[in-house]
């Protein structure tokens, strides 16, 4: 993969993982018992910890990118995978 492709795929992978980590450990202002910030909803997170979640997403995205790069640079094809062939499937009892 070229450097540009690697950066683009990394950004997409990071963004997906970041969205997966967003709900982890969130407590609303109402649940936390904090004073409500004027103009916010009671369900707004008290401490969203976005920097921590971004760092977690970055570390996990590096691991995912290593796996993606290994698959892309290998000589594997779909024929190498042990997938069932639906064209060879026959139903017994039918002529």
Secondary structure as UniProt FT lines:
FT   HELIX           3..21
FT   TURN            22..25
FT   HELIX           29..32
FT   TURN            38..39
FT   TURN            42..43
FT   HELIX           50..73
FT   HELIX           78..80
FT   HELIX           86..88
FT   TURN            92..93
//
